[in-house]
Amino acid sequence: MNEFSITPFRGLHLLLLLLTAVAALLIFLLLRKKPEARRSRLLIGMCFFNLVLFAGYKLSLSMDVAYIRAYYPNGFSIFNELPLHLCNINLFLIPLGVWKRNRSIMGFSFFVAPLGALMALLFPEPLFSGFSLFLPQIFGYYVTHALLVVCGLSLATLGFYRPDPRDIPRILKTFGLLAVGAHLINLLLRLTLCPEANYFFTYGAEIGVLKLFWRIIPAPLLYGLPAPLILAGYMYAVCALSRLTRGSWLSQPPLFRKKSEEVF
């Protein structure tokens, strides 16, 4: 099945990225004029479907000898594979935000889920590159991240969230609370069930910018202090772009009109 192997920035990989963008656009075109309740049900349903797919993907990883050898010298631990990382935590934050109409949660998910999941799609770890897309663990990795991109973008395209710079302080607060919560979970797991626990990468990671942060501040959790500044700059840039395009047909689904201001 070599013809179905997926390698970054080659045929099948580029096709997957294209299909991700097409899926986000199709959902917008098909549902933009539908009632709010129907849009909510679809988006929440997509997230729950993705959560089931995520569970299957992690189950397949638990049987992948190469993955276990690379990441778990003491044996596979499901406690380090929970949906508590920066991108996949949005598997349940998006439904929660839509259900509660919480702008802080939806804002976090809108800005972080597509960005984090897209980075995972563009720059997969070596064990997720060069193998057949139809291996369960490879299929799960790429499709769950692709759906996270689609669901995160759909918060805006379906009218549930419009980027607003006034939300940024609250989103940063949400980010900080989640990071501290993830670090406390890491501490507990490292002391008990899983010495590898590293949700939100609070203990560092072999990722360029995080390695740089660690060299500057070599302390768990605290090394990430520059991250909110970068995230804030990114959010302000997206808000500025949204303001420039606000009059376009793509940025004005029904909930963006006066009714949305009353809901939020």
C-alpha positions as CSV (number, residue, x, y, z in Angstrom):
1,M,0.0,0.0,0.0
2,N,3.0,2.3,-0.6
3,E,0.9,4.4,-2.9
4,F,-1.2,5.4,0.1
5,S,1.7,6.4,2.3
6,I,1.5,10.0,3.6
7,T,4.5,12.3,3.8
8,P,4.4,16.0,4.6
9,F,3.9,18.3,1.6
10,R,3.5,15.5,-0.9
11,G,0.5,14.2,-2.9
12,L,-1.7,12.6,-0.3
13,H,-0.8,15.0,2.4
14,L,-1.6,18.0,0.2
15,L,-4.9,16.4,-0.8
16,L,-5.8,15.9,2.9
17,L,-5.1,19.6,3.6
18,L,-7.2,20.6,0.6
19,L,-10.1,18.3,1.8
20,T,-9.9,19.9,5.2
21,A,-10.3,23.4,3.8
22,V,-13.1,22.1,1.5
23,A,-15.0,20.5,4.4
24,A,-14.9,23.7,6.4
25,L,-16.2,25.7,3.4
26,L,-19.0,23.1,2.6
27,I,-20.2,23.1,6.2
28,F,-20.5,26.9,6.0
29,L,-22.3,26.9,2.7
30,L,-24.7,24.2,3.7
31,L,-25.6,25.4,7.1
32,R,-25.2,29.2,7.2
33,K,-28.9,29.8,6.7
34,K,-30.1,26.9,8.9
35,P,-31.6,27.5,12.4
36,E,-29.1,28.0,15.2
37,A,-30.2,24.8,17.0
38,R,-29.4,22.8,13.9
39,R,-26.0,24.4,13.5
40,S,-25.3,23.7,17.2
41,R,-26.3,20.1,17.0
42,L,-24.1,19.5,13.9
43,L,-21.0,21.1,15.5
44,I,-21.4,19.4,18.8
45,G,-22.1,16.1,17.0
46,M,-18.9,16.5,14.9
47,C,-16.9,17.0,18.1
48,F,-18.4,13.9,19.7
49,F,-17.8,11.8,16.6
50,N,-14.2,13.1,16.6
51,L,-13.9,12.1,20.3
52,V,-14.9,8.6,19.4
53,L,-12.4,8.5,16.6
54,F,-9.8,9.9,18.9
55,A,-10.5,7.0,21.4
56,G,-10.1,4.5,18.6
57,Y,-6.9,6.1,17.4
58,K,-5.4,6.0,20.9
59,L,-6.4,2.4,21.3
60,S,-4.5,1.5,18.1
61,L,-1.5,3.4,19.4
62,S,-1.6,1.2,22.5
63,M,-0.8,-1.8,20.2
64,D,1.8,-0.1,18.1
65,V,5.2,-1.5,19.1
66,A,7.2,1.2,17.4
67,Y,5.3,3.9,19.2
68,I,5.5,2.3,22.6
69,R,9.3,1.7,22.1
70,A,9.8,5.4,21.2
71,Y,7.7,7.0,23.9
72,Y,7.1,4.5,26.7
73,P,10.3,2.7,27.8
74,N,8.3,1.5,30.9
75,G,5.2,0.4,28.9
76,F,2.3,2.1,27.3
77,S,0.2,4.4,29.6
78,I,-3.2,5.6,28.6
79,F,-2.9,8.3,31.2
80,N,-0.5,10.2,28.9
81,E,-2.9,9.9,25.9
82,L,-6.0,11.7,27.3
83,P,-7.5,14.6,25.3
84,L,-5.8,17.2,27.5
85,H,-3.2,18.6,25.1
86,L,-3.4,22.1,23.7
87,C,-5.3,21.1,20.5
88,N,-7.2,18.0,21.4
89,I,-8.6,19.4,24.7
90,N,-10.9,21.3,22.3
91,L,-12.7,18.0,21.5
92,F,-14.8,18.8,24.5
93,L,-14.2,22.5,25.0
94,I,-15.9,23.4,21.7
95,P,-19.2,21.6,22.6
96,L,-19.0,23.1,26.1
97,G,-18.5,26.6,24.7
98,V,-21.3,26.3,22.2
99,W,-23.7,24.8,24.7
100,K,-23.0,27.5,27.3
101,R,-22.4,30.3,24.7
102,N,-19.2,31.1,26.6
103,R,-17.2,33.6,24.6
104,S,-14.0,32.9,26.6
105,I,-14.1,29.2,25.8
106,M,-15.2,29.6,22.2
107,G,-12.6,32.2,21.7
108,F,-9.9,30.0,23.1
109,S,-11.1,27.1,20.9
110,F,-11.4,29.3,17.8
111,F,-7.9,30.7,18.1
112,V,-6.1,27.6,19.5
113,A,-7.7,24.5,18.0
114,P,-7.2,25.2,14.3
115,L,-3.7,26.6,14.9
116,G,-2.5,23.7,17.1
117,A,-4.2,21.0,14.9
118,L,-2.8,22.5,11.7
119,M,0.7,22.5,13.1
120,A,0.3,18.8,13.9
121,L,-0.9,18.2,10.3
122,L,1.9,20.2,8.7
123,F,4.7,18.9,10.9
124,P,3.9,15.4,12.1
125,E,6.3,13.5,14.3
126,P,8.4,10.9,12.4
127,L,6.3,8.0,13.5
128,F,3.3,9.5,11.7
129,S,5.1,10.2,8.4
130,G,5.9,7.8,5.6
131,F,3.3,5.1,6.5
132,S,0.0,4.2,4.9
133,L,-2.9,6.5,5.7
134,F,-5.1,3.5,6.2
135,L,-3.2,2.2,9.2
136,P,-5.6,2.9,12.1
137,Q,-3.1,5.0,14.1
138,I,-2.1,7.0,11.0
139,F,-5.7,7.5,9.8
140,G,-6.7,8.5,13.4
141,Y,-3.9,11.0,13.8
142,Y,-4.6,12.9,10.6
143,V,-8.4,12.8,10.6
144,T,-8.8,13.8,14.2
145,H,-6.5,16.8,13.7
146,A,-8.2,17.7,10.4
147,L,-11.7,17.6,12.1
148,L,-10.3,19.8,14.9
149,V,-9.3,22.4,12.3
150,V,-12.8,22.2,10.8
151,C,-14.6,22.4,14.1
152,G,-12.5,25.3,15.3
153,L,-13.0,27.3,12.2
154,S,-16.8,26.5,12.2
155,L,-17.2,28.4,15.4
156,A,-16.8,31.5,13.3
157,T,-18.2,30.4,10.0
158,L,-21.4,29.1,11.6
159,G,-21.8,32.3,13.6
160,F,-21.1,31.2,17.1
161,Y,-18.0,33.3,17.6
162,R,-16.8,36.5,16.0
163,P,-13.2,37.5,16.8
164,D,-13.1,40.5,19.0
165,P,-10.0,42.0,20.6
166,R,-12.1,42.7,23.8
167,D,-12.1,39.0,24.4
168,I,-8.4,38.6,24.3
169,P,-7.7,39.2,28.1
170,R,-10.4,36.6,29.0
171,I,-9.0,34.1,26.5
172,L,-5.5,34.5,27.9
173,K,-7.0,34.0,31.4
174,T,-8.6,30.8,30.1
175,F,-5.3,29.7,28.6
176,G,-3.5,30.3,31.9
177,L,-6.1,28.4,33.9
178,L,-6.0,25.5,31.6
179,A,-2.1,25.4,31.6
180,V,-2.0,25.5,35.4
181,G,-4.7,22.8,35.6
182,A,-2.7,20.7,33.1
183,H,0.5,21.1,35.1
184,L,-1.3,20.0,38.3
185,I,-2.5,16.9,36.5
186,N,1.0,16.3,35.2
187,L,2.4,16.6,38.8
188,L,-0.2,14.1,40.1
189,L,0.3,11.6,37.3
190,R,4.1,11.8,37.5
191,L,3.9,11.0,41.2
192,T,1.5,8.1,40.7
193,L,0.5,6.5,37.4
194,C,2.5,8.0,34.6
195,P,6.0,9.5,34.9
196,E,5.9,10.7,31.3
197,A,2.8,12.9,31.7
198,N,3.3,16.2,29.9
199,Y,0.0,17.8,29.0
200,F,0.3,21.3,27.6
201,F,4.0,20.5,27.4
202,T,4.5,22.1,30.8
203,Y,7.7,20.0,31.2
204,G,9.2,21.1,27.9
205,A,9.1,19.5,24.5
206,E,11.4,18.8,21.5
207,I,9.7,21.7,19.6
208,G,11.9,24.6,18.3
209,V,10.3,27.5,20.0
210,L,9.6,25.6,23.3
211,K,13.2,24.4,23.4
212,L,14.2,28.1,23.1
213,F,11.8,29.1,25.9
214,W,13.3,26.3,28.1
215,R,16.9,27.6,27.5
216,I,15.7,31.1,28.7
217,I,13.6,29.9,31.7
218,P,14.6,26.3,32.6
219,A,11.7,25.6,34.9
220,P,8.5,23.5,34.3
221,L,5.4,25.5,33.5
222,L,7.2,28.9,34.1
223,Y,9.3,28.4,30.9
224,G,6.1,29.0,28.9
225,L,5.6,32.5,30.2
226,P,6.5,34.1,26.8
227,A,3.8,32.0,25.1
228,P,0.8,34.3,26.1
229,L,2.6,37.2,24.5
230,I,2.9,35.4,21.2
231,L,-0.6,34.1,21.5
232,A,-1.9,37.6,22.1
233,G,-0.1,39.0,19.1
234,Y,-1.6,36.2,16.9
235,M,-5.1,36.8,18.3
236,Y,-4.8,40.6,17.7
237,A,-3.7,39.9,14.1
238,V,-6.6,37.6,13.5
239,C,-9.0,40.1,14.9
240,A,-7.6,42.8,12.7
241,L,-8.0,40.6,9.6
242,S,-11.5,39.8,10.7
243,R,-12.3,43.5,11.0
244,L,-11.0,44.1,7.5
245,T,-13.1,41.3,6.0
246,R,-16.2,41.8,8.2
247,G,-18.3,43.1,5.3
248,S,-17.6,40.1,3.1
249,W,-20.2,37.4,2.5
250,L,-18.0,34.8,4.3
251,S,-17.9,36.7,7.6
252,Q,-21.6,37.4,8.0
253,P,-23.6,34.2,8.8
254,P,-26.9,34.9,10.5
255,L,-25.8,34.8,14.1
256,F,-23.3,37.7,13.4
257,R,-26.2,40.1,13.1
258,K,-27.9,42.0,15.9
259,K,-29.2,38.8,17.6
260,S,-25.7,37.6,18.3
261,E,-24.9,40.7,20.3
262,E,-27.9,40.0,22.5
263,V,-26.9,36.3,23.0
264,F,-23.4,37.1,24.1
